[in-house]
Amino acid sequence: MSKAKVGTDKNLQNVVADLDQTPVNSHHAQQIQQDSNDRRHQDSINHDKTEDMDPSHS
C-alpha cells in the first residue's frame, strides 16, 4: 500500500474552489449546479458494481 500524503486532499480543494464561485446570474447558477450534477452522475456510474445475472450471455 502507498502512504497517505501529508497535506490537503486534492478532491476537497476542487470542491472548495467550486463552492467559492459566486453566480453572476441565474443562468450561471444553473450551469454551476449542472456541473455538480454531472460529476455526481459520473461518480455513480463509475461506482456501479452491478453484474449481469443472466447466465445466457456467457
KAFEN-V487970 format. One record per helix or strand. SS is the DSSP state (helix for helix, strand for strand). FROM is the first residue (numbers start at 1). TO is the last residue. Records with the same first field share a line. If there is no record, write none. Layout:
SS: FROM-TO, FROM-TO
This chain:
helix: 10-19, 26-46, 55-57
